[in-house]
Amino acid sequence: MANKGKIVPVPVLRRMPAYLSFVKTLQKQGEKYVSSTRIAEYMGIDATQVTKDLSHTSISGKTRVGYEVDSFVEVLEDFLGFNKVNNAFLVGAGSLGCALLQDEGLRNFGLNILKAFDVDPAKVGTRVNDVEILHLDRLQGMPAKYNVAIGVITVPAECAQEVADLMVGWGIKAIWNFTPARLKVPGNIAVQNTTIYTNLAILFNKLHSSE
Amino acid sequence: MANKGKIVPVPVLRRMPAYLSFVKTLQKQGEKYVSSTRIAEYMGIDATQVTKDLSHTSISGKTRVGYEVDSFVEVLEDFLGFNKVNNAFLVGAGSLGCALLQDEGLRNFGLNILKAFDVDPAKVGTRVNDVEILHLDRLQGMPAKYNVAIGVITVPAECAQEVADLMVGWGIKAIWNFTPARLKVPGNIAVQNTTIYTNLAILFNKLHSSE
């Protein structure tokens, strides 16, 4: 990892994929250099913020011409972990779980879901997008066997803590929690909460308050 | 809408679905009352924060017993807009777009994707989870005809601005942007950016910095 095990502030990590996306678009258009000012204009933020954010990485610009587009893309993808394959297990092959199994985008951004787990007999033994669905009882020993550090939780919220406990017990080091439940895990376990439905509440509020 | 068109701070809206999830779990367990202290302990925050957040809603607790669970769930779901059907169009029936079309959870949280649009001849005319995929050219006039205010963007990032412009031109009032692109839209248009891959970057950073 280019970030050398250093914690990067979350607001910086939230902006970086937008920088990457913008510069990749320029790359497709055949552009060779981009200035921090141009990135800042695209983002609607100050250019000093852009240079400060990028100082976390090994990206460096040249006076007058700016950042070299190809190396910007390569270094930033590497820094964000999108170039590496991070294997994961997913627990909860319901509607959202199966949706994630079918999203090829995750693989492009470094997440490879190796196997999925569920307790529903109708699902166990089937495959979604070529990923095998196993009974949750079989999670035992699997993270170590397959060298998997990441667990994705897409079960109903009331089962999320139980699944998190199982994952931690079997060696998962980082949990991507798609449920609105707040998980209690040991301090050395990384948790990232992503409740896309929360974003809906924010969108509805913006929409209805502007009506 | 119970929130009566008032803008609610985003951090409050981010916590509320977790409150709702917790109280719904208690409801399933047959509990009748919940105190702000208990919600606060679950969340790992201060009880005064919980009461302050809930003061945005019409939820009121009783001294000693706390909030009545059934009415808490009903009022909060209504407040967050999850009880109402909000029709939407989705543009970009690729991997992520089709994943969203297959996620029944969105409907449970108030978002009903009526139709999807794409430019790929192989996709146009097909259906995903019973949602028809139309050519993007047909978006014209559709938001007004179907009274649709919300547009979901799941196209490649470099096409996102173009799609946003079309949506705004045809009467969309709120955009749920799943791409890392930053959209430029008129001030009266609500935009919510949800880049799930950004959450991956944050998760990878937490994981690798703790290794």
Chai-1 contact restraints between the chains, C-beta under 6 A:
chainA,res_idxA,chainB,res_idxB,connection_type,confidence,min_distance_angstrom,max_distance_angstrom,comment,restraint_id
A,M1,B,H208,contact,1.0,0.0,6.0,A-B,restraint_1
A,G5,B,H208,contact,1.0,0.0,6.0,A-B,restraint_2
A,G5,B,S209,contact,1.0,0.0,6.0,A-B,restraint_3
A,I7,B,S209,contact,1.0,0.0,6.0,A-B,restraint_4
A,V8,B,N205,contact,1.0,0.0,6.0,A-B,restraint_5
A,V10,B,I202,contact,1.0,0.0,6.0,A-B,restraint_6
A,L13,B,A201,contact,1.0,0.0,6.0,A-B,restraint_7
A,L13,B,I202,contact,1.0,0.0,6.0,A-B,restraint_8
A,L13,B,N205,contact,1.0,0.0,6.0,A-B,restraint_9
A,R14,B,T198,contact,1.0,0.0,6.0,A-B,restraint_10
A,P17,B,P180,contact,1.0,0.0,6.0,A-B,restraint_11
A,P17,B,T195,contact,1.0,0.0,6.0,A-B,restraint_12
A,P17,B,T198,contact,1.0,0.0,6.0,A-B,restraint_13
A,A18,B,P180,contact,1.0,0.0,6.0,A-B,restraint_14
A,A18,B,R182,contact,1.0,0.0,6.0,A-B,restraint_15
A,S21,B,A157,contact,1.0,0.0,6.0,A-B,restraint_16
A,S21,B,P180,contact,1.0,0.0,6.0,A-B,restraint_17
A,S21,B,A181,contact,1.0,0.0,6.0,A-B,restraint_18
A,T25,B,E158,contact,1.0,0.0,6.0,A-B,restraint_19
A,M43,B,R182,contact,1.0,0.0,6.0,A-B,restraint_20
A,L80,B,A201,contact,1.0,0.0,6.0,A-B,restraint_21
A,G81,B,F204,contact,1.0,0.0,6.0,A-B,restraint_22
A,S95,B,D103,contact,1.0,0.0,6.0,A-B,restraint_23
A,S95,B,E104,contact,1.0,0.0,6.0,A-B,restraint_24
A,S95,B,G105,contact,1.0,0.0,6.0,A-B,restraint_25
A,L96,B,D103,contact,1.0,0.0,6.0,A-B,restraint_26
A,L96,B,G105,contact,1.0,0.0,6.0,A-B,restraint_27
A,A99,B,A99,contact,1.0,0.0,6.0,A-B,restraint_28
A,A99,B,Q102,contact,1.0,0.0,6.0,A-B,restraint_29
A,A99,B,D103,contact,1.0,0.0,6.0,A-B,restraint_30
A,Q102,B,A99,contact,1.0,0.0,6.0,A-B,restraint_31
A,D103,B,S95,contact,1.0,0.0,6.0,A-B,restraint_32
A,D103,B,L96,contact,1.0,0.0,6.0,A-B,restraint_33
A,D103,B,A99,contact,1.0,0.0,6.0,A-B,restraint_34
A,E104,B,S95,contact,1.0,0.0,6.0,A-B,restraint_35
A,G105,B,S95,contact,1.0,0.0,6.0,A-B,restraint_36
A,G105,B,L96,contact,1.0,0.0,6.0,A-B,restraint_37
A,F109,B,Y197,contact,1.0,0.0,6.0,A-B,restraint_38
A,F109,B,L200,contact,1.0,0.0,6.0,A-B,restraint_39
A,L111,B,L200,contact,1.0,0.0,6.0,A-B,restraint_40
A,A157,B,S21,contact,1.0,0.0,6.0,A-B,restraint_41
A,E158,B,T25,contact,1.0,0.0,6.0,A-B,restraint_42
A,A174,B,L203,contact,1.0,0.0,6.0,A-B,restraint_43
A,A174,B,L207,contact,1.0,0.0,6.0,A-B,restraint_44
A,W176,B,L203,contact,1.0,0.0,6.0,A-B,restraint_45
A,P180,B,P17,contact,1.0,0.0,6.0,A-B,restraint_46
A,P180,B,A18,contact,1.0,0.0,6.0,A-B,restraint_47
A,P180,B,S21,contact,1.0,0.0,6.0,A-B,restraint_48
A,A181,B,S21,contact,1.0,0.0,6.0,A-B,restraint_49
A,R182,B,A18,contact,1.0,0.0,6.0,A-B,restraint_50
A,R182,B,M43,contact,1.0,0.0,6.0,A-B,restraint_51
A,A190,B,K206,contact,1.0,0.0,6.0,A-B,restraint_52
A,A190,B,L207,contact,1.0,0.0,6.0,A-B,restraint_53
A,A190,B,S210,contact,1.0,0.0,6.0,A-B,restraint_54
A,Q192,B,N199,contact,1.0,0.0,6.0,A-B,restraint_55
A,Q192,B,I202,contact,1.0,0.0,6.0,A-B,restraint_56
A,Q192,B,L203,contact,1.0,0.0,6.0,A-B,restraint_57
A,T194,B,I196,contact,1.0,0.0,6.0,A-B,restraint_58
A,T194,B,N199,contact,1.0,0.0,6.0,A-B,restraint_59
A,T195,B,P17,contact,1.0,0.0,6.0,A-B,restraint_60
A,I196,B,T194,contact,1.0,0.0,6.0,A-B,restraint_61
A,Y197,B,F109,contact,1.0,0.0,6.0,A-B,restraint_62
A,T198,B,R14,contact,1.0,0.0,6.0,A-B,restraint_63
A,T198,B,P17,contact,1.0,0.0,6.0,A-B,restraint_64
A,N199,B,Q192,contact,1.0,0.0,6.0,A-B,restraint_65
A,N199,B,T194,contact,1.0,0.0,6.0,A-B,restraint_66
A,L200,B,F109,contact,1.0,0.0,6.0,A-B,restraint_67
A,L200,B,L111,contact,1.0,0.0,6.0,A-B,restraint_68
A,A201,B,L13,contact,1.0,0.0,6.0,A-B,restraint_69
A,A201,B,L80,contact,1.0,0.0,6.0,A-B,restraint_70
A,I202,B,V10,contact,1.0,0.0,6.0,A-B,restraint_71
A,I202,B,L13,contact,1.0,0.0,6.0,A-B,restraint_72
A,I202,B,Q192,contact,1.0,0.0,6.0,A-B,restraint_73
A,L203,B,A174,contact,1.0,0.0,6.0,A-B,restraint_74
A,L203,B,W176,contact,1.0,0.0,6.0,A-B,restraint_75
A,L203,B,Q192,contact,1.0,0.0,6.0,A-B,restraint_76
A,F204,B,G81,contact,1.0,0.0,6.0,A-B,restraint_77
A,N205,B,V8,contact,1.0,0.0,6.0,A-B,restraint_78
A,N205,B,L13,contact,1.0,0.0,6.0,A-B,restraint_79
A,K206,B,A190,contact,1.0,0.0,6.0,A-B,restraint_80
A,L207,B,A174,contact,1.0,0.0,6.0,A-B,restraint_81
A,L207,B,A190,contact,1.0,0.0,6.0,A-B,restraint_82
A,H208,B,M1,contact,1.0,0.0,6.0,A-B,restraint_83
A,H208,B,G5,contact,1.0,0.0,6.0,A-B,restraint_84
A,S209,B,G5,contact,1.0,0.0,6.0,A-B,restraint_85
A,S209,B,I7,contact,1.0,0.0,6.0,A-B,restraint_86
A,S210,B,A190,contact,1.0,0.0,6.0,A-B,restraint_87
